[in-house]
Amino acid sequence: MNLFYERMAKYDLPQQMKEKGIYPYFREISGKQGTEVEMDGRSVLMFGSNAYTGLTGDDRVIRAGIAAMEKYGSGCAGSRFLNGTLDLHVQLEKELAAFVGKDEALCISTGFTVNSGVISCLVGKNDFIFCDDRDHASIVDGRRLSFAKQQKYKHNDMKQLERLVRRAPKNAVKLIVVDGVFSMEGDLAPLPDIVAIKQKYQNVVIMVDEAHGLGVFGREGRGVCDHFGVTGDVDLIMGTFSKSLASIGGFIAGDSVVINYLRHNVRTYIFSASATPAAAASALEALHIIQQEPERLAHLWEVTRYALGRFREAGFEIGQTESPIIPLYVRDLEKTFRVTKRSFEEGVFINPVIPPACAPQDTLVRFALMATHTKEQVDRAVEALVRVFKEEQILK
């Protein structure tokens, strides 16, 4: 057999899980994503979504997408750099920049390619990138593509981060890239402490990934930077449309001089087709709704606090989460898959988290809330998960 195919054939973990009947991926959904979804011919509670604002099925967002398709067509047939810029894209960028408190923003077709393109473009071979060891895979790939020297620090370990920054040459650019909300564990980056490090040393630049903070934290959902009051001290703010903005795509926002450079140098922007009209219009409408309906954010936090209380009372290990992302630690790969399967059989959709998304000893199932969830739905889910975790002897 060809060596290439031999290597490919050695990867058989999915087949092993399928043989045991606990393979948890690519489960088909038959309708809109809301708090309940149609799967396998029945309705299940959806607690595996990143749609924190609950807007993916909102009629206003859907109508905005349809109207954009009717006006502009189904796609742009080119990159933003050439023939793919619509007035709609420009409007979205202006409103996003104002929302997160920066001069300008640049929209790129996916959130992943914002990070992979921007991070690799920002610094050169004599510079440094510092990343939290739990940063998202898109941040990891972005730094890997860079010629800069790369250093990781232990999760939220500010003493280690400062040591690394202090050791770097004064005349080198020192880029710190961090998730505002860590997507698997739900805890926050200590942004005020990171800003303090920036202010103490020369040539430090901070980039914050607000993928899971936008629409959730801060005034009107402006993000974790706003929540901590450090927007002016953070140089670059990244966000996605696929969570709170009910679409697909992403953006980077910052000072005009930086965005001008990125606009003409980020390869994932220049060499990717621009976001579809429907995607841009849907994200723009969701952004409007978030600002017009503060009660949506208030309810998200009300139901989040309720769920956190229920899980703690039931004895679940949920770590240091401070967000609508609630990790339920299992700490065993196969049990994590079994819990996912049994929860689905109990009518609750949750997601397994295994390496490389977490350390091998930290496997968990991820329970995430939306502004449209009710306390009654949380109760039903917690009761089902208690049964499952007890069956697997994770809870006593």
N, C-alpha and C positions, 0 to 999 in steps of 0.2 A: 504493500500500500504506500502511496505517496506520503512523505513525511508530514506534509501539511495536514492531510486528512487524518493521519494517525494522531496528531496533536489535538485536532478538533474532536475526535472520537473519544478521547480520554475524559473530556468534560461530560460527565453523566449524572451530576447531582440532580438536575431536573427529572431525569428518568427514574432515579432512585425514589424521589418524592412522589412521582406519579404512581410507581408500583405500590407504594404504601398508602396511596389514596389521599395524600395531604398536600399535593402541589397547589399553591395558593394564587398563582398569577394569571393574568389575562382573562379574568372573569368577565363575561359579557353582560353589558347593561343594555336594556331594551328601550330606554326612553330618556327623558330629561334627568339631569342630576339635581335632585332636591334632597330633602331630609329623608325621603323614602324613595327607593328606586326599584324598577322592575328587573329581576334577574331570575333566570331559570323558571320563568312562568309564575313567579310570586313576588310579593313586595317585601323588601328588607329595609331596615333602618340603615341609613348611610352615615357612618361615622369614620369614613376613610377618605374624605374629600378635603381639598385645600380651599374650597370656596367659602372663606370665612364670612363674607358678607351675604352669602346665600343668593347671589344675583344671577347664577348661571341659567336659571329658568325663568327669570323675570321678563314679563311681556314687553316692557319698555326697552330692555337690552336687545331682545330678539327683533323687535320692530326696527330698531336703529340699524342692526346688521342687515336686515332685509332691504331697507331703504338705501343703504350704501351700495349693496350689490346692484340694485336697480339703476342707480345713478352712475356708478363707476365700473360695473362689471364684476366678474368673479376674481380677478387678479390684476396685477400691474405689469407682468411680463418683463420685469427688469429690476435692477437694483435702484435704491434711492439715489445713488451716485449719478445714474444716467437717466433713464426714462421712468423710474418707479416712484417719484415723489408726487403725492397728491396734496392738495390744499388741506385735506383731512389729516394727513400725517403731520403737517406743520402746526395745525391747530392743536392736535393732541400733544405735541411736544411743548408748545407754549403753556398749555394748561397744566401739564405734569410738572414743568419747571416751577411754575408759580405755586403749585400745591405742595411740593416738597421744599420750597424756599431756596431755589437756586436760579442762577441767571438763565441757563438754557438746558435743554434736554435733547437727547438723541434717541430715537426709537429704532430698535433692532428686532429682527423677526422672531427670535425666541429669547427667553430669559437666559438659557444656557449659553447662547452665543454672545450675549452681552458680556458675561464674565470671561468666557474663553477668549473673546476678541479684545476686550478693553484691557484686561490685566496684562496680557502678553505685549500690548502695544505701549503701555505707559512708561516702562522702565527698561534700561539697557544693561549691558554686560558688567558695568562697573557699579551697578545699583543693587539694592536688596529688596526682597519681598518677604514680609513676615505674615504668617497665617496661623490661625488657631487650628489645632489638630482635628477639630470637628467641623471645620468649614465644609460647605457644600461641594460636591464633586465638580461642579462647573468652575468654582474658584480653584480647586486643585488642578484642573486641566489648564486653566488660564495661566497659572504660575508655571506649570510644566512647559508651556509653549514659550515662555519668556527666556531671554538670555541672562536675566538677572540672577544673582545669587539668592538661593531660596532657603528660608529657615522657618521651621514650625515651632510653636510653643504649646505647652500643655494647655488643655482647655481652660480658658479664662484665668490663666496663671499670669498675672500682671507683673510679678517679680521677675519671672523668666523672660517675659517680653521685654521689659526694660533692660535687663542684662544684655539681651541680644541687640537691641537698638543701640545701647551705649557702646558696644564693641565695634559697631560698624563705623567706617571712616566718616568723618564729619562732612566731607565734600561729596558723599554719595547720597543719592535719593533713597529714602527709606520708606517704602510703601507698606502700610499695614492694611490688610484686607480681611474683613471679618463679617460674619453673619450678624445682623442685628438680633434676630430670633433664630436660634438653632432649630432646624426643621424637624429633627427626630426627637430631641429631648425637650424642646419647648422653653428652654431657659434663655436668658438675654445676655448679650455681650455687655461687659461693664464699660460702656462708652465714655462716661466721664473720666474714668481712670486712663483709658487709651488717649483721650484728649490731653490729659495732664502729662503723659509721656511725650506727646507731640510738642507741647509747649516747652518742655524741658530740654529737648535736643534739636539740633539743626536738621533742616531738609527732610522732615518727616511729613508724609502725606497719608491721609486716612481715607479709605474707601469702605463704605458700609453697604452690604447686601440687605435690602429691605423687602425681599421677596415675601417673607412671612410676617412682616411688621406693618406694611402698607395696608390701610383699611382696618387695622386692628388696634394699633397704639397711637398715642398722640392726639392732638386736636383734630377732630373730623377724620381721624384715621391717617394722619400725615406720616406716621411711622415712629420707629424707636428713637431716631435722632431727635424728633420733635418731643417725644415723651421725656427724654432726658434733658432737653433744652440745649443741645449741642450742635444744632444744624449748621450754625455759622462756623463752627470749628472743624466740621467734617468736610473734606474736600470734594468727595464724590459720593453720590447716593445712587444706588442701583435698585431697580424694582422690576417686578414681572406683572403681566396682565393675567396670567393663568390661575391666580389665586383670587384675591378680592375683586379684581377688575373683570372677571367673568369672560375672559377671552384667551388669546394666546399672543405672546410677544413679550418685549421687555424694553427697558430704557436705562440710560445713564444720564445723570444730571450733575452739573457743576458750574464753575466759572466759565465765562464766555471764551477765554483764551484756551482753556483745556478742551472744551467741546469743539472749538474750531480745529484743534489739532486732531482730535479723535475722528471728527467727521471726514477728514481727508486721509486717515491712516489705518483705521480699524478694518482689518481684512474681512471679518464676519459681517461687517456693514456694507463695505464696498462691493464685495463679491457674493452677496446673498440677495435674492429677490426680496423686495419690500413686503411688509405685512399686507395681507389682503384688505380690501376696503371694509369688508364685514368685520374683520378682527379689530381694525382700528376704530371703527364706529362703535362697536360693542364696548370696547374699553373706555372710550370717551363718554358714552352714556352711563356706564357704571360709575365712572369718576364723578359725574354730575349727581347721580343718586346718592352716593356716599356723602357728599357735601350737603345735599338737601334734606337728608333723613338722619339726623344725629341719633334718633331713637333706635336705629338699626344697630349702631355701635354699642349703645347702652344695653340693649337686650343681649347682644353677643357676650358682653362681660357679665351680665346677670346670670345667664345660663352657664357660662364658664365657671364662675364662682360656685354655683350650685353643683356642677359636675365634680369639681375638685373636692368639694366637701363630701359628696357621696362616696367617691373612690377612697378618700382617706378614712372615712368611717368604716368602710368595708375591709380595710387592711391592705389595700393594694400598695405596692411600691411604685411611686410615681416620680421620684427624683426631685429635681429643683425647678420644675416647670413653673413659669409665670405667665402662661399664655393659653389660648384655646387648644394648643397641642398638648395632649396628656399622654405621656409614655407609660405603658403598663408593662413593667419589666418581667420577663420570663426567665432569662439567663440560661437558655438551652435552645439550640437551633431547632431540633426536631419538635420539641414541645411548642415552640413558637408557631410552627406550621400547623400543629394539631389544634392549638388554641384558635388559630385563624379559621380553620375548617369548622370546628365545633361551634364557634361563634356565629358563623354564617348559617349553620343548620338551626341555630337558635333565633335566626332572623336579624343578625347584626353584622354589618359589613365593616371590618377593620383591616388595617394593613400590617403585615409582618415586616419587621425591620431586622435585617441580618447583615453580616459583613458583606461588602465594605462600607455599608451605610452606618455601621456601628462597630465597636470592638467585639470580638468573639464572645467575651463574657458578659456583654451588655445587650443581648438580643431582647427584643420587646415587640409588643403590638402597639400601634399608634392609633389613638382615639382622638379625633379632631372635631371641633364644634363649629357650627355655622350660626349666623344671626337668626336663622329661621327655625332652628331647633326649639323644641318646647321642653319644659321640665319633665313632662309626662314621658316624652321620648327618651330622655336621659334616664329616668327611672327604669323603663323597660330594658334599656341597654345594660345598665349596671346590674340589674337582677340576673339577666342572662349571663353576663360575664362572670359574676360571682359563682354561678353554677359551673361554668366551664373551668374556671381557675381552681375550683375545689376538686373537680373531677381529675384534673392534672396534678393535684397535690401541690399547687403553687400557693394557694391560700389555704389556711387551716379551717 
